[in-house]
Amino acid sequence: MTVPRDPTLDVLLDLDGQVLVVDPEGGHWVRFVVNRVPVSPEKPHGIDYSLTLHGTEGERLVGFDNAHPVGRQKRGEPQDHRHRLRTIRPYEYRDAATLLADFWATVDAVLREEGVIP
C-alpha cells in the first residue's frame, strides 16, 4: 500500500516529544507524540500519533490519536479518533495540516469554555 506524499507531515513529525504550555498561568499544556510506522489498514497514513491537551491536574481534556479502534470500528479499519473528556468519536484524518488545525481549534475551544482564555 502506497501513501501519497503529505508535504505537511514533516511539520507534524518535528513536533514529536514537544510539550508546550498553552495558557498565561501555565496550568494547561499540550503534548505531541508522533512516529512513523509501517502503513497498515489501521494506520494508512504511516504514522502513530497522540496530540493531547492537559489540565491543571495533568488530566487529559482533549486527545487526537490512532492508538485503538473506537465504537464499531474493527481491526483493519483506520483507528483515528478524538477524545473530549469521556467522549470518544471517530476522526477523519485527511493530512497532517488538517489534523493540527483541528487539534488547535479544539484546544482553543476548550480553553475558552474553561475560562482560561477570552
N, C-alpha and C positions, 0 to 999 in steps of 0.2 A: 504494500500500500504506500503510495507516494503522497506526501503532503505538499500542497502548493507553498512556495516560499512566502512567509509573512515578514515583510520588511520591519514591522514593529516588534517582532519577537525579541530581538536583541535588547531592546529597552526593558522589557519585562524580565528577561534573564539577568540583566545587570542589577535589578532590584533584589535579587536573592540575598537573603541574610540581613537586609536593611530593617531597622526598627526606627520609626520616626514619631516624635511627639507631635500631636496634631491639635493641641489647644493651648491657649495662653497660660493656663495654670499648670500645665504639664501632667495632667491626670489621665489623659486619653492618648493612646498610641496605636500605631499600625505596624504590622509585621508582614514581611513578604518572604515566602519560601517558594522558590521556582527552580525546577531542574528539568533538563532534557531527559526523556525516557524513550524507549522504542515505541514507534507508532503501533497502536493496537485499536481494536474496536472501542474499548473503554476510554482510551486516550488518543483519539485520532489526530490531535494537534502535535503529538510528540513531546508534550510537557506534562509534568506533575506540578500542580500549583496549590498554594494556600495563601490567600490575602485576607488578613483579619484586622478588625478594629477591636480594641480592648478598652474597658472602662477603668475607673479609678481603683477598683479592687482586683484588676487583672482579668476580669471576666470577659468572655468573647461576646461582643454586641452584634457584630456583623462578620460574616465569613463567606468568601467565594472560594470554592475548591472543587477538586475532582477526585477525592480520595475514596469514595464508596458510592454504590448505587443509592438512589433515593426513591421512595414510594414504590411505584410499579416498574421502575427501571430494572432491567435484568442484566446479568452479566452479558457482555458482548454489545452493550449499548453505551453511548457516551455517558460519563458519570458526572458531568458538570452540574453544579448546583450552588445555591446560596443559602446561607443561614441568616436569620434575623431573629435574635433571641431564641425562642424554642421552635420557630417555624423553619422548615426546610423546603425549598422549592427548586425544581429543575431550572437550570440556567442554560440558555442557548449561546454557546461560545461561538463567536464569529472570527475574532482575531484578537491579538494582544492589546491593541489600542482601544478597542471597544470594551474589553474586559477591564482595563484600567479606568476608562471613563465611567463605566457603570459602577465600579467599586468606589471611586472617589465621590460620585454623585450620591451613592447610598451613605457613605461616611458623612458627607455634609448634611444630608437629611437627618441622620440620627443625632449628630451633634447639635443641630438646630432644635430637634424635638426635646433633647435633654437640657436645652438652655445653655449649652456650652459656648455656642457662637450665635451671633444675631442672625 
